[in-house]
Amino acid sequence: MNNNFHFQRKLEDGTQLEIRIRLSDKEFIIDDIGVKAKRKRNFSYLGSVISDSHSYRGLDFKERQQYKLKKFIEVCGIEMLNECLEEAWLQIKPNKLI
């Protein structure tokens, strides 16, 4: 079973997003978000931009998770993230046998 999910979305201004979600043992985790500005060729991923930040490096593990989630919400909004998490759940949701 594939534990990685990739969702393509587009913002109103033409910016394309690639939301990467991973299924761990018990929960879905938003791994990274790729942002491709209009008329650009490649995605730039927020995870690498965030981890280069000096303020991020000074945080402990829990604070880092909260900081990343806050940045992800700033870029694409909570509604879009919830939609992608729900789609990921529907892809692995068990079907009825009969």
N, C-alpha and C positions, 0 to 999 in steps of 0.2 A: 504494500500500500504506500502511496506517495504521501509524504508528510509535509511537502512544501506546496504552497499555493501562490500563484501570481495573478494579479488582477490589473487590468488596464482601465484607466479612467481618464476623463478629460475635463478640465476646468472650463469655466465660461470664457476665460481669456485665451483659450487655445493651448494652454500648458497641458502636457500629457503627464500622467502619473502612473507609475508601476508600483503597486502595493504588494509586498512580499510578506506572506503569513506562514508561520511554521507551527506544526502541531507537536507539542512536547508530550510528556507522559500523561498529563492531566488537563492541559489547557492550550488554547491558541495563543501564539505570541506574534506580535507585529514585529517582524525582523528589520525591515528597512522600507524606505520609500524612495523610489527613483523619480526625479523631476527632470523633464525635458521641456525647455522653453520653446515657444513657437519658433519655427524655422531653424531649429538646432538639430544636429544629428544624433548626439549621444545623451544618455541619461547621466545625471550627477546624483549620487545617492547620499541621502541625509546622514546615514550612519557614519560615513567617513568624514563628512564635514563636522558633525557633532563631536566625534572622538578626537578631532584635532584641536578642539577648543580647550584652552587652559582651565576655564572654570569647570568644565566637565570632568577633567582629570582629577580635580581636587575632591570630588564627591565619592561617597561610599557606594556600595552596590545598589541599595534601595533608592538612594537619591539619584543615581544615574538612570535607573529605570524610569523614574518619575520625570526627570529632565528630558529624556528621549521621547516619552509619550507626549509631553507638553509641546515639544517641537513638531512632532508628527501631527498633532491636532491643529497647530498653527498653520501648517501647510495645506492640509486637505479637509479639515473639519471632522468633528466627531461623527456626524451622520454618515459620511462616506466610509469611515473606518468601521462603523457598526454594520453597514451594508456588506462590506467585504468579509467581515468575520461571520456574518450570517450565511453568505454564499459558501464559505469554506465549510461551515457546519453542514449545509445541505448537500455538499458533495460527498461527505463521508457518512452521512446519516444512514443508518441501516434501513433497508426496505422490508416490507412485510413479506414473509415467505409464502403465504397463501393468498 
